[in-house]
Amino acid sequence: MTDEHTRVAVLSDIHGVLPALEAVLAEPDVAAADRIVLTGDIAAGPQPAEVLDLLREQGDRVLWIGGNADRELVEYRRGERTEIPDPIGPYAARALRTDQVDFLAALPATRALRVRGLGPVLFCHATPRDDEEVVLVDSRPARWAEVFTGLPADIRTVVCGHTHMPYLRLAHGRLVVNPGSVGMPYGRPGAHWCLLGPGADLRVTSYDIPAAVTRLIQECAYPDIAAWADYFLHARATDTEVLEAWSPADS
C-alpha cells in the first residue's frame, strides 16, 4: 500500500443493473479516477453476466471486493446451497458463465488503498470482519467498537456498503463512508456512488429510469422482472422503512 491515489471512485451494490452501471461509468469523475473500487454485491440481479463483462473491460483500474450476494451466487452454482434469500438470486446464479463464477469466488473480502487526504483506507462490503453484518448510520458507538476490533490503528477511514443507503459519519475517530447502491437504491432513486480524495463526496447519478425499466424487461428473462425493476429502480422502499427493517439485525 505504498502508492497514494488522488481520486478513487467507489461503486457498491450494483446488483446486476447494467443501465445504472453504464450511467455511473460515464460520469467524468469516474472516468478520470485513479481507481474504481467495487465494494461487493456486484452481480446478484437481472444482468449479472453483462455487468461483470463491462467491469472487467475496465482493466486493472478496477479493484474488486466480494459481497455476501456474490458469495451466495457462487455457493448456489457450486451446489453448496439450495436456496438464496433474494428471489432473483437463483436466476442470477444460473445466468453466470463458469469463468464468472470462478472469478467471483476468488474475490477478496477487504482491500486497502492509500488515498490523498485520507491516508490508508479500508474497503469492505458490510463490515471489516463479516460480509453481511449490519451497521447503520445511527448504530451505537459500542457496535462500531465491535466491528472495528482488530483494525490497524493507521486505518482512519472505512468504506462499506451492504445496506444500500449512503451516509458519512464519525465513529471512534474513524470516518465511515457508505456510498449507497448503484443498482438497488433505498430512500431515493438514482445510481449512488462516492468519490474519495481529499475528502469523501457522496454522489448520485440521475439516469432515465423508465427507459432502464423497459430495457430490463426486454433483455432479462427473470419472470418477475417488471415488478422487480419498477420497485428497485424507482427506490420504492423508503429510508425509514429500510432502517426499521434493518434495525433488529443491528444487535
Phi and psi in degrees as GROMACS dihedral restraints (atoms count N, CA, C in turn):
[ dihedral_restraints ]
;  ai    aj    ak    al  type     phi  dphi    fc
    3     4     5     6     1   -90.7    20    10
    4     5     6     7     1   -32.7    20    10
    6     7     8     9     1   -74.2    20    10
    7     8     9    10     1   139.2    20    10
    9    10    11    12     1  -105.7    20    10
   10    11    12    13     1   132.0    20    10
   12    13    14    15     1  -105.5    20    10
   13    14    15    16     1   137.3    20    10
   15    16    17    18     1   -78.9    20    10
   16    17    18    19     1   -43.4    20    10
   18    19    20    21     1  -135.5    20    10
   19    20    21    22     1   131.6    20    10
   21    22    23    24     1  -130.5    20    10
   22    23    24    25     1   122.9    20    10
   24    25    26    27     1   -92.1    20    10
   25    26    27    28     1   132.7    20    10
   27    28    29    30     1  -114.4    20    10
   28    29    30    31     1   122.9    20    10
   30    31    32    33     1  -119.1    20    10
   31    32    33    34     1   123.8    20    10
   33    34    35    36     1  -125.2    20    10
   34    35    36    37     1   152.8    20    10
   36    37    38    39     1    50.6    20    10
   37    38    39    40     1    55.5    20    10
   39    40    41    42     1   -70.0    20    10
   40    41    42    43     1   -35.5    20    10
   42    43    44    45     1    51.6    20    10
   43    44    45    46     1    43.1    20    10
   45    46    47    48     1    65.3    20    10
   46    47    48    49     1    22.9    20    10
   48    49    50    51     1   -99.0    20    10
   49    50    51    52     1    95.0    20    10
   51    52    53    54     1   -63.1    20    10
   52    53    54    55     1   -44.4    20    10
   54    55    56    57     1   -59.8    20    10
   55    56    57    58     1   -38.5    20    10
   57    58    59    60     1   -66.9    20    10
   58    59    60    61     1   -42.5    20    10
   60    61    62    63     1   -62.8    20    10
   61    62    63    64     1   -44.7    20    10
   63    64    65    66     1   -58.7    20    10
   64    65    66    67     1   -39.6    20    10
   66    67    68    69     1   -64.5    20    10
   67    68    69    70     1   -41.3    20    10
   69    70    71    72     1   -70.2    20    10
   70    71    72    73     1   -42.9    20    10
   72    73    74    75     1   -62.8    20    10
   73    74    75    76     1   -24.8    20    10
   75    76    77    78     1   -79.4    20    10
   76    77    78    79     1   -10.1    20    10
   78    79    80    81     1   -63.9    20    10
   79    80    81    82     1   131.3    20    10
   81    82    83    84     1   -55.0    20    10
   82    83    84    85     1   -38.9    20    10
   84    85    86    87     1   -71.7    20    10
   85    86    87    88     1   -24.8    20    10
   87    88    89    90     1   -77.3    20    10
   88    89    90    91     1   -42.5    20    10
   90    91    92    93     1   -61.9    20    10
   91    92    93    94     1   -31.9    20    10
   93    94    95    96     1   -91.5    20    10
   94    95    96    97     1    -5.8    20    10
   96    97    98    99     1   -66.6    20    10
   97    98    99   100     1   147.4    20    10
   99   100   101   102     1   -64.9    20    10
  100   101   102   103     1   -39.3    20    10
  102   103   104   105     1  -140.4    20    10
  103   104   105   106     1   151.8    20    10
  105   106   107   108     1  -116.6    20    10
  106   107   108   109     1   118.8    20    10
  108   109   110   111     1  -104.3    20    10
  109   110   111   112     1   130.0    20    10
  111   112   113   114     1  -105.5    20    10
  112   113   114   115     1   116.5    20    10
  114   115   116   117     1   -98.9    20    10
  115   116   117   118     1    45.9    20    10
  117   118   119   120     1    90.1    20    10
  118   119   120   121     1   171.7    20    10
  120   121   122   123     1    50.9    20    10
  121   122   123   124     1    60.0    20    10
  123   124   125   126     1   -87.5    20    10
  124   125   126   127     1   -42.8    20    10
  126   127   128   129     1  -110.0    20    10
  127   128   129   130     1   -15.3    20    10
  129   130   131   132     1   -75.2    20    10
  130   131   132   133     1    89.7    20    10
  132   133   134   135     1   179.9    20    10
  133   134   135   136     1  -161.2    20    10
  135   136   137   138     1   -74.8    20    10
  136   137   138   139     1   -25.7    20    10
  138   139   140   141     1  -131.5    20    10
  139   140   141   142     1    60.5    20    10
  141   142   143   144     1   -65.7    20    10
  142   143   144   145     1   -44.0    20    10
  144   145   146   147     1   -66.4    20    10
  145   146   147   148     1   -41.4    20    10
  147   148   149   150     1   -66.1    20    10
  148   149   150   151     1   -39.9    20    10
  150   151   152   153     1   -64.3    20    10
  151   152   153   154     1   -45.5    20    10
  153   154   155   156     1   -62.7    20    10
  154   155   156   157     1   -41.9    20    10
  156   157   158   159     1   -61.8    20    10
  157   158   159   160     1   -44.8    20    10
  159   160   161   162     1   -63.8    20    10
  160   161   162   163     1   -41.4    20    10
  162   163   164   165     1   -68.4    20    10
  163   164   165   166     1   -38.8    20    10
  165   166   167   168     1   -69.3    20    10
  166   167   168   169     1   -24.8    20    10
  168   169   170   171     1   -66.0    20    10
  169   170   171   172     1   -19.6    20    10
  171   172   173   174     1   -74.6    20    10
  172   173   174   175     1   -11.5    20    10
  174   175   176   177     1    78.0    20    10
  175   176   177   178     1  -155.5    20    10
  177   178   179   180     1   -71.0    20    10
  178   179   180   181     1    -7.2    20    10
  180   181   182   183     1   -67.6    20    10
  181   182   183   184     1   -21.2    20    10
  183   184   185   186     1   -91.7    20    10
  184   185   186   187     1   129.9    20    10
  186   187   188   189     1  -111.8    20    10
  187   188   189   190     1   129.1    20    10
  189   190   191   192     1  -107.4    20    10
  190   191   192   193     1   141.7    20    10
  192   193   194   195     1  -132.8    20    10
  193   194   195   196     1   138.3    20    10
  195   196   197   198     1   -85.9    20    10
  196   197   198   199     1   149.8    20    10
  198   199   200   201     1  -115.4    20    10
  199   200   201   202     1   174.8    20    10
  201   202   203   204     1   -61.1    20    10
  202   203   204   205     1   -37.2    20    10
  204   205   206   207     1   -68.7    20    10
  205   206   207   208     1   -34.5    20    10
  207   208   209   210     1   -65.8    20    10
  208   209   210   211     1   -43.2    20    10
  210   211   212   213     1   -59.9    20    10
  211   212   213   214     1   -41.3    20    10
  213   214   215   216     1   -64.0    20    10
  214   215   216   217     1   -37.6    20    10
  216   217   218   219     1   -61.9    20    10
  217   218   219   220     1   -44.0    20    10
  219   220   221   222     1   -63.6    20    10
  220   221   222   223     1   -46.8    20    10
  222   223   224   225     1   -62.7    20    10
  223   224   225   226     1   -38.7    20    10
  225   226   227   228     1   -64.8    20    10
  226   227   228   229     1   -47.3    20    10
  228   229   230   231     1   -65.2    20    10
  229   230   231   232     1   -30.8    20    10
  231   232   233   234     1   -91.5    20    10
  232   233   234   235     1     7.4    20    10
  234   235   236   237     1    73.8    20    10
  235   236   237   238     1    17.8    20    10
  237   238   239   240     1   -89.6    20    10
  238   239   240   241     1    -7.5    20    10
  240   241   242   243     1  -151.0    20    10
  241   242   243   244     1   154.9    20    10
  243   244   245   246     1  -108.4    20    10
  244   245   246   247     1    -9.0    20    10
  246   247   248   249     1  -137.1    20    10
  247   248   249   250     1   157.7    20    10
  249   250   251   252     1  -130.8    20    10
  250   251   252   253     1   131.9    20    10
  252   253   254   255     1   -56.0    20    10
  253   254   255   256     1   -38.5    20    10
  255   256   257   258     1   -78.9    20    10
  256   257   258   259     1   122.8    20    10
  258   259   260   261     1   -56.4    20    10
  259   260   261   262     1   -30.5    20    10
  261   262   263   264     1   -81.2    20    10
  262   263   264   265     1    -8.8    20    10
  264   265   266   267     1   -57.8    20    10
  265   266   267   268     1   -50.4    20    10
  267   268   269   270     1   -59.2    20    10
  268   269   270   271     1   -39.1    20    10
  270   271   272   273     1   -59.9    20    10
  271   272   273   274     1   -47.9    20    10
  273   274   275   276     1   -62.5    20    10
  274   275   276   277     1   -40.5    20    10
  276   277   278   279     1   -61.5    20    10
  277   278   279   280     1   -43.3    20    10
  279   280   281   282     1   -70.0    20    10
  280   281   282   283     1   -24.6    20    10
  282   283   284   285     1   -78.0    20    10
  283   284   285   286     1   -14.1    20    10
  285   286   287   288     1   -79.3    20    10
  286   287   288   289     1   143.8    20    10
  288   289   290   291     1   -74.9    20    10
  289   290   291   292     1   161.4    20    10
  291   292   293   294     1   -61.0    20    10
  292   293   294   295     1   -39.6    20    10
  294   295   296   297     1   -65.4    20    10
  295   296   297   298     1   -30.6    20    10
  297   298   299   300     1   -73.7    20    10
  298   299   300   301     1   -36.9    20    10
  300   301   302   303     1   -60.3    20    10
  301   302   303   304     1   -46.0    20    10
  303   304   305   306     1   -63.1    20    10
  304   305   306   307     1   -38.1    20    10
  306   307   308   309     1   -63.5    20    10
  307   308   309   310     1   -47.1    20    10
  309   310   311   312     1   -63.1    20    10
  310   311   312   313     1   -37.2    20    10
  312   313   314   315     1   -62.9    20    10
  313   314   315   316     1   -26.4    20    10
  315   316   317   318     1   -91.6    20    10
  316   317   318   319     1    -0.1    20    10
  318   319   320   321     1   -70.4    20    10
  319   320   321   322     1   141.1    20    10
  321   322   323   324     1   -75.4    20    10
  322   323   324   325     1   162.0    20    10
  324   325   326   327     1   -85.4    20    10
  325   326   327   328     1   -26.5    20    10
  327   328   329   330     1  -143.3    20    10
  328   329   330   331     1   159.8    20    10
  330   331   332   333     1  -147.4    20    10
  331   332   333   334     1   157.2    20    10
  333   334   335   336     1  -130.4    20    10
  334   335   336   337     1   140.4    20    10
  336   337   338   339     1  -136.3    20    10
  337   338   339   340     1   151.8    20    10
  339   340   341   342     1   -95.4    20    10
  340   341   342   343     1   123.8    20    10
  342   343   344   345     1  -119.1    20    10
  343   344   345   346     1   132.6    20    10
  345   346   347   348     1   -57.3    20    10
  346   347   348   349     1   129.9    20    10
  348   349   350   351     1    89.9    20    10
  349   350   351   352     1   -19.2    20    10
  351   352   353   354     1  -118.6    20    10
  352   353   354   355     1   -15.7    20    10
  354   355   356   357     1    72.3    20    10
  355   356   357   358     1  -152.6    20    10
  357   358   359   360     1   -65.5    20    10
  358   359   360   361     1   127.8    20    10
  360   361   362   363     1  -119.8    20    10
  361   362   363   364     1   130.3    20    10
  363   364   365   366     1   -98.3    20    10
  364   365   366   367     1   130.6    20    10
  366   367   368   369     1  -111.5    20    10
  367   368   369   370     1   136.0    20    10
  369   370   371   372     1  -147.9    20    10
  370   371   372   373     1   179.6    20    10
  372   373   374   375     1   -89.1    20    10
  373   374   375   376     1   -66.2    20    10
  375   376   377   378     1  -101.0    20    10
  376   377   378   379     1   -61.4    20    10
  378   379   380   381     1  -140.2    20    10
  379   380   381   382     1   168.0    20    10
  381   382   383   384     1   -61.1    20    10
  382   383   384   385     1   -19.7    20    10
  384   385   386   387     1  -109.9    20    10
  385   386   387   388     1    -7.2    20    10
  387   388   389   390     1  -158.1    20    10
  388   389   390   391     1   139.5    20    10
  390   391   392   393     1   -87.2    20    10
  391   392   393   394     1     0.8    20    10
  393   394   395   396     1  -139.7    20    10
  394   395   396   397     1    15.3    20    10
  396   397   398   399     1   -71.7    20    10
  397   398   399   400     1   141.6    20    10
  399   400   401   402     1  -103.6    20    10
  400   401   402   403     1   124.2    20    10
  402   403   404   405     1  -130.3    20    10
  403   404   405   406     1   143.7    20    10
  405   406   407   408     1  -122.2    20    10
  406   407   408   409     1   170.1    20    10
  408   409   410   411     1   -58.8    20    10
  409   410   411   412     1   -29.4    20    10
  411   412   413   414     1  -107.3    20    10
  412   413   414   415     1    19.3    20    10
  414   415   416   417     1   -60.4    20    10
  415   416   417   418     1   146.3    20    10
  417   418   419   420     1   -66.5    20    10
  418   419   420   421     1   150.4    20    10
  420   421   422   423     1   -52.7    20    10
  421   422   423   424     1   -36.0    20    10
  423   424   425   426     1   -63.6    20    10
  424   425   426   427     1   -34.3    20    10
  426   427   428   429     1   -66.2    20    10
  427   428   429   430     1   -42.8    20    10
  429   430   431   432     1   -65.3    20    10
  430   431   432   433     1   -36.3    20    10
  432   433   434   435     1   -60.7    20    10
  433   434   435   436     1   -38.8    20    10
  435   436   437   438     1   -62.6    20    10
  436   437   438   439     1   -51.3    20    10
  438   439   440   441     1   -73.3    20    10
  439   440   441   442     1   -19.0    20    10
  441   442   443   444     1   -87.3    20    10
  442   443   444   445     1    -3.6    20    10
  444   445   446   447     1   -54.5    20    10
  445   446   447   448     1   127.0    20    10
  447   448   449   450     1    87.7    20    10
  448   449   450   451     1    -4.9    20    10
  450   451   452   453     1   -69.4    20    10
  451   452   453   454     1   139.0    20    10
  453   454   455   456     1   -58.4    20    10
  454   455   456   457     1   145.1    20    10
  456   457   458   459     1   -62.6    20    10
  457   458   459   460     1   -26.5    20    10
  459   460   461   462     1   -80.1    20    10
  460   461   462   463     1    -8.0    20    10
  462   463   464   465     1   -79.9    20    10
  463   464   465   466     1   105.0    20    10
  465   466   467   468     1  -106.6    20    10
  466   467   468   469     1    -4.0    20    10
  468   469   470   471     1  -134.6    20    10
  469   470   471   472     1   131.7    20    10
  471   472   473   474     1  -123.3    20    10
  472   473   474   475     1   126.7    20    10
  474   475   476   477     1  -112.0    20    10
  475   476   477   478     1   123.6    20    10
  477   478   479   480     1  -134.3    20    10
  478   479   480   481     1   171.1    20    10
  480   481   482   483     1  -132.0    20    10
  481   482   483   484     1  -127.3    20    10
  483   484   485   486     1    80.0    20    10
  484   485   486   487     1   -44.8    20    10
  486   487   488   489     1   -92.0    20    10
  487   488   489   490     1    -4.6    20    10
  489   490   491   492     1    66.9    20    10
  490   491   492   493     1    17.5    20    10
  492   493   494   495     1  -129.8    20    10
  493   494   495   496     1   122.3    20    10
  495   496   497   498     1   -74.0    20    10
  496   497   498   499     1   141.4    20    10
  498   499   500   501     1  -163.2    20    10
  499   500   501   502     1   160.2    20    10
  501   502   503   504     1  -126.9    20    10
  502   503   504   505     1   136.8    20    10
  504   505   506   507     1  -158.2    20    10
  505   506   507   508     1   159.7    20    10
  507   508   509   510     1   -96.2    20    10
  508   509   510   511     1   139.9    20    10
  510   511   512   513     1  -143.4    20    10
  511   512   513   514     1   113.0    20    10
  513   514   515   516     1    53.8    20    10
  514   515   516   517     1    40.9    20    10
  516   517   518   519     1    81.7    20    10
  517   518   519   520     1    -4.8    20    10
  519   520   521   522     1   -98.7    20    10
  520   521   522   523     1   141.7    20    10
  522   523   524   525     1   -83.8    20    10
  523   524   525   526     1   126.2    20    10
  525   526   527   528     1  -108.7    20    10
  526   527   528   529     1   128.1    20    10
  528   529   530   531     1  -123.2    20    10
  529   530   531   532     1   126.9    20    10
  531   532   533   534     1  -121.6    20    10
  532   533   534   535     1   115.7    20    10
  534   535   536   537     1   -75.6    20    10
  535   536   537   538     1    -6.5    20    10
  537   538   539   540     1    80.8    20    10
  538   539   540   541     1  -166.6    20    10
  540   541   542   543     1  -112.4    20    10
  541   542   543   544     1   134.8    20    10
  543   544   545   546     1   -69.7    20    10
  544   545   546   547     1   -47.9    20    10
  546   547   548   549     1  -103.2    20    10
  547   548   549   550     1   -24.6    20    10
  549   550   551   552     1  -131.5    20    10
  550   551   552   553     1    66.5    20    10
  552   553   554   555     1   -71.4    20    10
  553   554   555   556     1   145.8    20    10
  555   556   557   558     1  -110.0    20    10
  556   557   558   559     1   141.1    20    10
  558   559   560   561     1    99.5    20    10
  559   560   561   562     1   -46.8    20    10
  561   562   563   564     1  -156.9    20    10
  562   563   564   565     1   146.9    20    10
  564   565   566   567     1   -74.3    20    10
  565   566   567   568     1   171.6    20    10
  567   568   569   570     1   113.3    20    10
  568   569   570   571     1   165.4    20    10
  570   571   572   573     1   -95.7    20    10
  571   572   573   574     1   110.4    20    10
  573   574   575   576     1   -93.3    20    10
  574   575   576   577     1   140.5    20    10
  576   577   578   579     1  -158.3    20    10
  577   578   579   580     1  -175.8    20    10
  579   580   581   582     1  -143.5    20    10
  580   581   582   583     1   146.3    20    10
  582   583   584   585     1  -115.5    20    10
  583   584   585   586     1   124.0    20    10
  585   586   587   588     1  -104.9    20    10
  586   587   588   589     1   144.2    20    10
  588   589   590   591     1   100.2    20    10
  589   590   591   592     1   117.5    20    10
  591   592   593   594     1   -80.4    20    10
  592   593   594   595     1   -11.3    20    10
  594   595   596   597     1  -116.0    20    10
  595   596   597   598     1  -151.7    20    10
  597   598   599   600     1  -129.1    20    10
  598   599   600   601     1   119.1    20    10
  600   601   602   603     1  -119.4    20    10
  601   602   603   604     1   110.5    20    10
  603   604   605   606     1   -74.3    20    10
  604   605   606   607     1   131.5    20    10
  606   607   608   609     1  -123.8    20    10
  607   608   609   610     1   156.7    20    10
  609   610   611   612     1  -139.0    20    10
  610   611   612   613     1   129.4    20    10
  612   613   614   615     1  -101.7    20    10
  613   614   615   616     1   120.4    20    10
  615   616   617   618     1   -80.6    20    10
  616   617   618   619     1   143.0    20    10
  618   619   620   621     1  -148.4    20    10
  619   620   621   622     1   172.1    20    10
  621   622   623   624     1   -77.0    20    10
  622   623   624   625     1    93.3    20    10
  624   625   626   627     1   -68.8    20    10
  625   626   627   628     1   -44.6    20    10
  627   628   629   630     1   -56.4    20    10
  628   629   630   631     1   -40.3    20    10
  630   631   632   633     1   -66.2    20    10
  631   632   633   634     1   -37.6    20    10
  633   634   635   636     1   -66.3    20    10
  634   635   636   637     1   -40.3    20    10
  636   637   638   639     1   -60.5    20    10
  637   638   639   640     1   -46.4    20    10
  639   640   641   642     1   -60.3    20    10
  640   641   642   643     1   -41.7    20    10
  642   643   644   645     1   -64.2    20    10
  643   644   645   646     1   -43.0    20    10
  645   646   647   648     1   -63.1    20    10
  646   647   648   649     1   -41.0    20    10
  648   649   650   651     1   -61.5    20    10
  649   650   651   652     1   -37.6    20    10
  651   652   653   654     1   -75.6    20    10
  652   653   654   655     1   -33.8    20    10
  654   655   656   657     1  -104.4    20    10
  655   656   657   658     1   -14.0    20    10
  657   658   659   660     1  -111.3    20    10
  658   659   660   661     1   134.7    20    10
  660   661   662   663     1   -93.5    20    10
  661   662   663   664     1     4.1    20    10
  663   664   665   666     1   -60.6    20    10
  664   665   666   667     1   128.7    20    10
  666   667   668   669     1   -58.2    20    10
  667   668   669   670     1   -34.3    20    10
  669   670   671   672     1  -102.9    20    10
  670   671   672   673     1    28.1    20    10
  672   673   674   675     1   -63.0    20    10
  673   674   675   676     1   -34.5    20    10
  675   676   677   678     1   -62.6    20    10
  676   677   678   679     1   -48.2    20    10
  678   679   680   681     1   -67.5    20    10
  679   680   681   682     1   -40.2    20    10
  681   682   683   684     1   -60.2    20    10
  682   683   684   685     1   -50.8    20    10
  684   685   686   687     1   -64.7    20    10
  685   686   687   688     1   -42.1    20    10
  687   688   689   690     1   -61.2    20    10
  688   689   690   691     1   -43.9    20    10
  690   691   692   693     1   -69.6    20    10
  691   692   693   694     1   -50.7    20    10
  693   694   695   696     1   -81.5    20    10
  694   695   696   697     1   -40.1    20    10
  696   697   698   699     1   -69.9    20    10
  697   698   699   700     1   -31.0    20    10
  699   700   701   702     1   -86.4    20    10
  700   701   702   703     1     1.1    20    10
  702   703   704   705     1    51.8    20    10
  703   704   705   706     1    54.2    20    10
  705   706   707   708     1   -65.4    20    10
  706   707   708   709     1   -28.2    20    10
  708   709   710   711     1   -75.8    20    10
  709   710   711   712     1   123.8    20    10
  711   712   713   714     1   -80.5    20    10
  712   713   714   715     1   159.7    20    10
  714   715   716   717     1   -62.5    20    10
  715   716   717   718     1   -36.2    20    10
  717   718   719   720     1   -63.6    20    10
  718   719   720   721     1   -45.2    20    10
  720   721   722   723     1   -61.8    20    10
  721   722   723   724     1   -42.3    20    10
  723   724   725   726     1   -69.4    20    10
  724   725   726   727     1   -42.5    20    10
  726   727   728   729     1   -60.8    20    10
  727   728   729   730     1   -39.9    20    10
  729   730   731   732     1   -64.3    20    10
  730   731   732   733     1   -39.0    20    10
  732   733   734   735     1   -69.8    20    10
  733   734   735   736     1   -38.4    20    10
  735   736   737   738     1   -77.5    20    10
  736   737   738   739     1   -27.1    20    10
  738   739   740   741     1   -54.2    20    10
  739   740   741   742     1   -41.8    20    10
  741   742   743   744     1   -60.1    20    10
  742   743   744   745     1   -28.4    20    10
  744   745   746   747     1   -77.0    20    10
  745   746   747   748     1   -11.6    20    10
  747   748   749   750     1   -89.7    20    10
  748   749   750   751     1    34.3    20    10
